[in-house]
Amino acid sequence: MADTTERPLLDRLASKFGPNIVAPVIAAVVAIAVSSLTLLAGGYNPVRAFTEIGKVLWSVESLILILNRGAWYYVAGVAVAVGFKMGLFNIGADGQYRLGALFAAYFGAKADLPPVLHVPYIVLIAVLVGGMWAAIPGVLKVTRGVNEVISTIMLNFVATGISAWLLGNYFRREDGTLLTATKVIPISGRLPNFNRILSSIGLGLPKGSVLQGYIVIAILVGIGYYILLFRSRFGFELRVSGENPAAAKASGVNPKRMVLTTIILSGAIAGLIGIGPLLSDPTHYKYSDQFPFTLGFTGLSLALLGRNHPVGIAFAAIIWHAIERGTQPLTTKGFPQEIGKILQGAFLLTAVIVFEVMQRRSQREAVRDAAVKSSVQVEAAPA
Amino acid sequence: MTNTAVASAVAIELRDIVKRFPGVVANDGVDLTVRTGSIHAIVGENGAGKSTLMKTLYGAHRPDEGTIRVNGAEQSFRSPRDAIAVGIGMVFQHFQLADNLTVWENIVLGDEPGSWYRIGAKHARTKLRELGVRYGLEVDPDALVADLGVGQKQRVEILKVLFRGARIIILDEPTAVLVPQEVDELFKSLAELTAGGATAIFISHKLDEVLAHADAITVIRAGKTVGEVPDPSKVNSHDLAELMVGSELPSPETRESTVTTDVALEITGLSVATPGQAHKLALDNINITIHRGEIVGIAGVEGNGQAELVEAILGLEPIASGAIELFGHDITKASTGDRRHAGIGYIPEDRQKDGMVLSFPLWENCALGHQRQEPYGDGRWIDRAASLARTEQIIREFDVRTPSSDVPALTLSGGNQQKLIVGREMTSSPKVLIASHPTRGIDVGAQAAIWEVMRLARSMGLGVLLISADLEELIGLSDTLHVIYDGRINATLVPAAVTPKILGTYMTGSARTDDPNLTATAAAAAAAAANGADHG
């Protein structure tokens, strides 16, 4: 290899720390720089703004909130990433979890089951509905060649319409309140939280803070995603299909079946997103017009930022909500709240670009290295 | 011809051109000097780097190293537009014409006069007629391109670059698609052109036509210039062939026959429709039987149905009719996965597109196509440790040169990638091996190794289907040789009794053995023609 001192800074950093560390660090620096300049241009003091953000984040309450919301985001990221890995763009995770959550909320609140059955029952409904809704663009793609980007985006609107209609006319609770919501899930159907365990080992949480049990589901989704992708035959075929469809076909993968299975799987995981607010968040435990929406779209950013990797998406989810959480109270201090969006956008774009550049460079270097070696081989071969 | 008149002026001078692609060094220090007003031939085997060199010259990509001089001035082309600006035009092997437009419309396409309501029809027609008469390239400017024959389409391509003011014309294997009369006409036109001061560079691996028509020859082997022949009258085709392949080249000869009477793969009445053209068949009633221990070779000019045959055997594309049996089991309706699992090994023509995932590590590439079977997995899970062990074994036994089994496949050279593919197919206990151009574009050492594996496969009792454009390879390795032409098998030959020359006559469709009335006479005529040309 070439002398390290002569190589560009980026390459030296990459070989010392690895792109997985360097890219996010560079992205963070750029994001802070860009938002600082924006603040300066608007006549604000960026140092004070970031001091405020730091103060907000430096608390147990913030940590708990970031973990709770990060878990929802994580599952959304994985749902989208499964599709990305196969070259499928499931933009419809939003509609998939929305419908899944609505049905799960309605039937879950109606059912009278012991806790060991009640939770799986609700989860199963959400997963099935999410998967079935995702099967529509899958079938359209396989049989009619409809591009899944277009169909999943359009089906989001359909899902919004259907869920509003069902909620307003059939699934709404009839208790005289003005709230448009389903009935609240009974205790037997909720996921337990971590508060009691934590206080029993002396880590009592501040009043009002709840560390949601859904985090366990998110971790299980991550482990399952890893095993499926990197240990199973199906995951191998899925990754091959995403990287090189022609080679996948020649190796015996049925491309149509692969498309259909992957998009249904993506939708089924998307169905799990809504389980977070539904079974684990004390402010919800029901589906209403206040239910957290657009998590499916956040998942797109997170899959991209986490490079579809189970660990990468976890970091992406935490950073994403940390930015949201940190910039949330800025308005009360006289700063524009939009600075959060600027931070997120600049971070995402820079991280993706830096990663891509580093990957290409290291690939080119590897090829050049091999090319030099192989030309030596040609000369040596006849001997 | 013209080499004495303008001997001093140099049109093109390339020095030390190096061009690398992932896994391949296509050009590795090529030098080329072309005199103004000459017909210059570039010869070399498949994959020697000829087309890459021409693309460099035409501005289709930039070389990694080296200099390009045109008429004495150093150039650095960023795009073909830069090349055409200094008078370099390229005629591609695969025509780049819009079939639904007329000749003159194709000519002005992309080079319209820059007015939004006028595209210069009158000017184009006049100039086309003028160019046609002057250089013997007459084509009706108002004819629809779809109605033209291959030779005429090529004329349109040449006219197109002349119309744009090219004085240096590059032709990539211009004769590959032409019948003999058309070849003569082409070279007559090129002679007219060069007599008028233009320069023509053509790529070929047909040595006879190179010797007959070129004013100078450059020989390329394994990405390097290995010979420059300023005066072709002083060399013969044997010298050229030796330069092209290198004298140390081992021969692909097989030894004693191992052919058995057990049928390994039987293809009966196979027909495949051309996509989008239901009435036209890409394969028409093909019957092939491959026995255990037999290598069945398929010769043919590319695009005559070889790709469709492979796809049909592997079940990659639907067939129109016919049956395929693997050791007596009908697999006509089986999925690709089931066929491969049943023991069909596959060495694809385009290894990087169909045979590997370049960004995946070697061990995952070894599992590719065998992911359902031991040792790579049990059908449900991938066994990483066993896959790694098997990959190590393949690397050792098939001499794949790599630092480890965990590096991405893109770091391997083309030859090593191919050895890895051949290795993974051979170690997965196949019963039938489909090898499509197994030695295309790889270095001589790897080529010899792969020939050795093919012989080994044969002696192990596999049925092998070998498709190749390398006629020496086909004749040397095959036990039975079919020639495919226009989707049909038009000749079945005994390899020991044929030469590349004879094979060539069948490949162009000018002779056939499947017509009972013609068999004797055509074969005799072909043999006679071949002998006459060969020993001349």
HADDOCK unambig.tbl for C-alpha pairs under 7 A between the chains (distance, minus, plus):
assign (segid A and resid 231 and name CA) (segid B and resid 381 and name CA) 5.91 0.50 0.50
assign (segid A and resid 231 and name CA) (segid B and resid 382 and name CA) 5.43 0.50 0.50
assign (segid A and resid 232 and name CA) (segid B and resid 380 and name CA) 5.93 0.50 0.50
assign (segid A and resid 232 and name CA) (segid B and resid 381 and name CA) 4.13 0.50 0.50
assign (segid A and resid 232 and name CA) (segid B and resid 382 and name CA) 5.30 0.50 0.50
assign (segid A and resid 233 and name CA) (segid B and resid 371 and name CA) 6.52 0.50 0.50
assign (segid A and resid 233 and name CA) (segid B and resid 379 and name CA) 6.38 0.50 0.50
assign (segid A and resid 233 and name CA) (segid B and resid 380 and name CA) 5.27 0.50 0.50
assign (segid A and resid 233 and name CA) (segid B and resid 381 and name CA) 4.98 0.50 0.50
assign (segid A and resid 233 and name CA) (segid B and resid 382 and name CA) 5.38 0.50 0.50
assign (segid A and resid 240 and name CA) (segid B and resid 357 and name CA) 6.81 0.50 0.50
assign (segid A and resid 243 and name CA) (segid B and resid 357 and name CA) 6.66 0.50 0.50
assign (segid A and resid 244 and name CA) (segid B and resid 357 and name CA) 6.07 0.50 0.50
assign (segid A and resid 246 and name CA) (segid B and resid 353 and name CA) 6.37 0.50 0.50
assign (segid A and resid 246 and name CA) (segid B and resid 354 and name CA) 5.24 0.50 0.50
assign (segid A and resid 247 and name CA) (segid B and resid 353 and name CA) 6.26 0.50 0.50
assign (segid A and resid 247 and name CA) (segid B and resid 354 and name CA) 4.04 0.50 0.50
assign (segid A and resid 247 and name CA) (segid B and resid 355 and name CA) 5.38 0.50 0.50
assign (segid A and resid 247 and name CA) (segid B and resid 356 and name CA) 6.09 0.50 0.50
assign (segid A and resid 250 and name CA) (segid B and resid 316 and name CA) 6.94 0.50 0.50
assign (segid A and resid 250 and name CA) (segid B and resid 354 and name CA) 6.29 0.50 0.50
assign (segid A and resid 251 and name CA) (segid B and resid 337 and name CA) 6.63 0.50 0.50
assign (segid A and resid 251 and name CA) (segid B and resid 368 and name CA) 5.98 0.50 0.50
assign (segid A and resid 251 and name CA) (segid B and resid 369 and name CA) 3.70 0.50 0.50
assign (segid A and resid 252 and name CA) (segid B and resid 336 and name CA) 4.66 0.50 0.50
assign (segid A and resid 252 and name CA) (segid B and resid 337 and name CA) 3.52 0.50 0.50
assign (segid A and resid 252 and name CA) (segid B and resid 340 and name CA) 6.85 0.50 0.50
assign (segid A and resid 252 and name CA) (segid B and resid 369 and name CA) 6.30 0.50 0.50
assign (segid A and resid 253 and name CA) (segid B and resid 337 and name CA) 6.27 0.50 0.50
assign (segid A and resid 366 and name CA) (segid B and resid 411 and name CA) 5.82 0.50 0.50
assign (segid A and resid 367 and name CA) (segid B and resid 22 and name CA) 5.75 0.50 0.50
assign (segid A and resid 367 and name CA) (segid B and resid 23 and name CA) 6.50 0.50 0.50
assign (segid A and resid 367 and name CA) (segid B and resid 410 and name CA) 6.72 0.50 0.50
assign (segid A and resid 367 and name CA) (segid B and resid 411 and name CA) 4.86 0.50 0.50
assign (segid A and resid 370 and name CA) (segid B and resid 411 and name CA) 5.35 0.50 0.50
assign (segid A and resid 370 and name CA) (segid B and resid 412 and name CA) 6.09 0.50 0.50
assign (segid A and resid 370 and name CA) (segid B and resid 413 and name CA) 6.77 0.50 0.50
assign (segid A and resid 371 and name CA) (segid B and resid 23 and name CA) 6.66 0.50 0.50
assign (segid A and resid 371 and name CA) (segid B and resid 24 and name CA) 6.57 0.50 0.50
assign (segid A and resid 371 and name CA) (segid B and resid 25 and name CA) 6.11 0.50 0.50
assign (segid A and resid 371 and name CA) (segid B and resid 413 and name CA) 6.51 0.50 0.50
assign (segid A and resid 374 and name CA) (segid B and resid 413 and name CA) 5.91 0.50 0.50
assign (segid A and resid 378 and name CA) (segid B and resid 443 and name CA) 6.60 0.50 0.50
assign (segid A and resid 378 and name CA) (segid B and resid 445 and name CA) 6.97 0.50 0.50
assign (segid A and resid 381 and name CA) (segid B and resid 445 and name CA) 5.32 0.50 0.50
assign (segid A and resid 382 and name CA) (segid B and resid 445 and name CA) 6.53 0.50 0.50
